[in-house]
């Protein structure tokens, strides 16, 4: 794994820790947003390792990740939709207002668990000698 990809994965793991801490103190919107960011950085690691390039925009990362994993059997449809689904939590936390603009503890917890599986799968794909040979961690 390249040093750049490792830095992205390290950041992803840090975001997972932060998301869990936020969830414990009922900062649900922040926990959901941060679970998304964990996946965003993990996807950046995968993209960098695959094409040697960094995509800065959320849309760019999501599009490139989908392109790269389209026919890759190591990634399930759940892996492939994780970023777009959890981006909605980031959008709620960052932009929406009003009565419906909140994230439940249950929804944030599901995002965190899905984020853990997503990050774990990417880490496994990028460094199978550390994470074992099973590519179906999701």
C-alpha positions in Angstrom: 0.0 0.0 0.0 1.3 3.5 -0.8 2.0 5.9 2.0 -0.8 8.2 0.6 -3.4 5.4 0.7 -2.3 4.5 4.2 -2.8 8.1 5.3 -6.3 8.1 3.9 -7.1 4.8 5.7 -5.7 6.2 8.9 -8.0 9.2 8.6 -11.0 6.9 7.9 -10.3 4.9 11.1 -10.0 8.1 13.1 -13.4 9.3 11.7 -14.9 5.9 12.7 -13.7 6.5 16.3 -15.0 10.0 16.3 -18.4 8.9 15.0 -18.7 6.3 17.7 -17.8 8.9 20.4 -20.4 11.4 18.9 -23.1 8.7 18.9 -22.4 8.0 22.6 -23.2 11.6 23.5 -26.2 11.8 21.1 -24.7 14.0 18.5 -26.5 12.0 15.9 -26.1 14.4 12.9 -22.4 14.7 13.6 -22.1 10.9 14.0 -23.8 10.3 10.7 -21.8 12.9 8.8 -18.6 11.6 10.3 -19.4 8.0 9.4 -19.8 9.2 5.8 -16.4 11.0 6.0 -14.8 7.7 7.1 -16.1 6.1 4.0 -15.0 9.1 1.9 -11.4 8.8 3.1 -11.4 5.0 2.7 -12.7 5.4 -0.9 -9.9 8.0 -1.5 -7.4 5.3 -0.4 -8.8 2.8 -2.8 -8.9 5.3 -5.6 -5.4 6.5 -5.0 -4.1 3.0 -4.9 -6.0 2.2 -8.1 -5.3 5.2 -10.3 -2.7 7.2 -8.4 -4.9 10.3 -8.2 -6.8 12.2 -5.5 -10.4 13.3 -6.2 -11.4 16.3 -4.0 -15.1 16.6 -4.5 -17.7 14.3 -3.0 -19.3 13.7 -6.3 -15.9 12.9 -7.9 -15.0 10.4 -5.2 -18.4 8.7 -5.4 -18.3 8.5 -9.2 -14.8 7.2 -9.4 -15.3 4.7 -6.7 -18.4 3.4 -8.5 -16.5 3.2 -11.8 -13.6 1.3 -10.3 -15.7 -1.2 -8.4 -18.3 -1.8 -11.1 -17.2 -5.3 -12.0 -15.0 -6.0 -8.9 -16.4 -9.1 -7.1 -14.7 -7.9 -3.9 -17.3 -5.2 -3.5 -21.0 -5.9 -3.0 -23.8 -3.6 -4.0 -24.0 -2.4 -0.3 -20.3 -1.3 -0.6 -21.0 0.5 -3.8 -24.0 2.4 -2.5 -22.5 3.3 0.9 -21.2 6.7 -0.1 -24.3 7.9 -1.8 -26.6 6.7 1.0 -24.5 8.2 3.9 -23.9 11.4 1.9 -27.6 12.1 2.7 -26.7 12.2 6.4 -23.9 14.7 5.7 -26.4 16.8 3.7 -28.9 16.8 6.5 -26.3 17.8 9.1 -24.7 20.5 6.9 -27.5 22.1 5.0 -31.0 21.2 6.0 -33.2 23.0 8.5 -36.6 22.7 10.0 -38.6 19.9 11.7 -37.5 17.0 9.5 -33.8 18.0 9.4 -32.4 15.6 11.9 -30.8 12.2 12.1 -32.1 9.6 14.5 -29.7 7.7 16.8 -30.8 4.5 15.1 -30.0 5.9 11.6 -26.6 7.3 12.8 -25.8 3.9 14.4 -26.6 2.1 11.2 -24.4 4.5 9.2 -21.5 3.9 11.7 -21.8 0.1 11.4 -22.0 0.3 7.6 -19.0 2.6 7.7 -17.0 0.2 9.7 -17.8 -2.6 7.2 -17.0 -0.3 4.3 -13.7 0.8 5.7 -12.8 -2.7 6.7 -13.4 -4.1 3.3 -11.3 -1.4 1.6 -8.5 -2.0 4.2 -8.8 -5.7 3.5 -8.6 -5.2 -0.3 -5.6 -2.9 0.0 -3.6 -4.9 2.5 -4.8 -8.5 2.5 -1.8 -9.7 4.4 -2.9 -7.7 7.4 -6.6 -8.3 7.2 -6.7 -11.9 6.0 -7.8 -13.3 2.7 -11.5 -13.1 3.1 -12.8 -10.3 0.9 -16.4 -10.6 2.0 -16.2 -8.6 5.3 -19.4 -6.6 4.5 
